[in-house]
């Protein structure tokens, strides 16, 4: 027990959420949405025309033609993640008043934007090793 107590790191926990919300979160994080429900929902929250950073970046044609089929397949699957995230960000952004956001609302957007940034960096780094040096 002495060694365990020395190395065991207590996990930090935030304040509890309402039980009904927790039940929804737990379900939705362990069950994939049906394709139709996902498509219907993302279609409702397309990237705003004046916010190009919520558009899902695509690989340009010259680069696309020079990456392996395996990487292309991986990239097509990876594009789904920023698309879903952009729809979620758009839905949330439409639900708040941009002039009068709480600190929590600002934090939500900042964290989601950072997830979007990290995903885009990951996608680039996954493609880069397979590219001809003239495209890097």
C-alpha positions in Angstrom: 0.0 0.0 0.0 2.9 2.4 0.7 4.2 2.3 -2.9 0.7 2.7 -4.3 0.0 5.7 -2.2 3.3 7.2 -3.3 2.6 6.8 -7.0 -1.2 6.9 -7.3 -2.3 10.2 -8.7 -5.7 11.4 -7.6 -7.8 12.3 -10.7 -9.2 15.7 -10.7 -12.9 15.9 -11.1 -15.2 18.8 -11.9 -18.6 19.6 -10.4 -21.3 17.0 -11.2 -23.7 17.4 -14.0 -27.5 16.8 -13.9 -28.2 13.1 -14.1 -30.4 13.3 -17.2 -27.6 15.1 -19.1 -25.0 12.5 -17.8 -27.2 9.7 -19.1 -27.4 11.3 -22.5 -23.6 12.0 -22.6 -22.8 8.5 -21.5 -25.1 7.0 -24.2 -23.9 9.3 -27.0 -20.2 8.7 -26.3 -20.6 5.0 -26.4 -23.1 4.5 -29.3 -22.6 5.8 -32.9 -25.4 7.8 -34.4 -27.2 6.2 -37.3 -25.9 7.5 -40.6 -29.2 9.1 -41.5 -29.5 10.9 -38.2 -25.9 12.2 -38.5 -26.5 13.4 -42.0 -29.8 15.1 -41.1 -28.2 16.9 -38.2 -25.0 18.0 -39.9 -27.1 19.3 -42.8 -29.0 21.6 -40.4 -25.7 23.2 -39.3 -23.7 23.9 -42.4 -20.6 26.1 -42.0 -21.7 29.8 -42.1 -20.8 31.5 -45.3 -18.8 34.2 -43.4 -16.7 31.7 -41.4 -14.3 29.9 -43.7 -12.4 28.3 -40.8 -15.4 26.0 -40.2 -15.1 24.6 -43.7 -13.5 21.2 -43.7 -10.1 21.5 -45.5 -9.7 19.2 -48.5 -6.5 17.9 -50.0 -5.9 19.7 -53.3 -6.0 17.6 -56.5 -2.3 17.5 -57.3 -1.5 16.2 -53.8 -4.5 13.9 -53.8 -3.3 12.2 -57.0 0.1 11.6 -55.4 -0.8 9.9 -52.2 -1.3 6.2 -51.7 -4.7 4.6 -51.8 -4.4 3.6 -48.2 -3.7 7.2 -47.1 -6.5 8.4 -49.3 -8.9 6.0 -47.6 -7.7 7.1 -44.2 -8.1 10.8 -45.2 -11.7 10.3 -46.4 -12.6 8.7 -43.0 -10.8 11.5 -41.1 -12.7 14.2 -43.0 -15.9 13.0 -41.2 -14.5 14.1 -37.8 -13.9 17.8 -38.6 -17.2 17.9 -40.5 -19.1 16.7 -37.4 -17.1 19.0 -35.2 -17.8 22.0 -37.4 -21.5 21.2 -37.4 -21.4 21.0 -33.6 -19.5 24.3 -33.3 -22.0 25.9 -35.7 -25.0 24.6 -33.8 -23.5 25.9 -30.5 -22.4 29.2 -32.0 -26.0 29.8 -33.3 -27.4 29.1 -29.8 -25.4 31.8 -28.1 -25.3 35.6 -28.4 -21.9 36.4 -29.7 -21.9 39.7 -28.0 -22.8 38.5 -24.6 -21.2 35.0 -24.0 -20.5 33.6 -20.6 -17.0 32.5 -19.8 -18.1 28.9 -20.1 -19.5 29.5 -23.5 -16.3 31.2 -24.6 -14.3 28.2 -23.2 -16.5 25.7 -25.1 -15.8 27.5 -28.4 -12.1 27.9 -27.7 -11.7 24.2 -26.8 -13.7 23.1 -29.8 -11.7 25.3 -32.1 -8.5 23.9 -30.7 -9.8 20.3 -31.3 -10.5 21.4 -34.9 -7.0 22.8 -35.2 -5.4 19.6 -33.7 -7.4 17.4 -36.1 -6.3 19.4 -39.1 -2.6 19.3 -38.0 -3.0 15.5 -37.5 -4.4 15.1 -41.0 -1.5 17.1 -42.5 1.1 15.1 -40.6 -0.5 11.8 -41.6 -0.3 12.7 -45.3 3.1 14.5 -45.3 5.4 11.4 -45.1 3.8 9.9 -48.2 4.2 13.0 -50.4 6.7 13.8 -53.0 9.1 16.5 -51.6 7.8 19.0 -54.1 4.4 19.0 -52.3 5.8 19.3 -48.7 
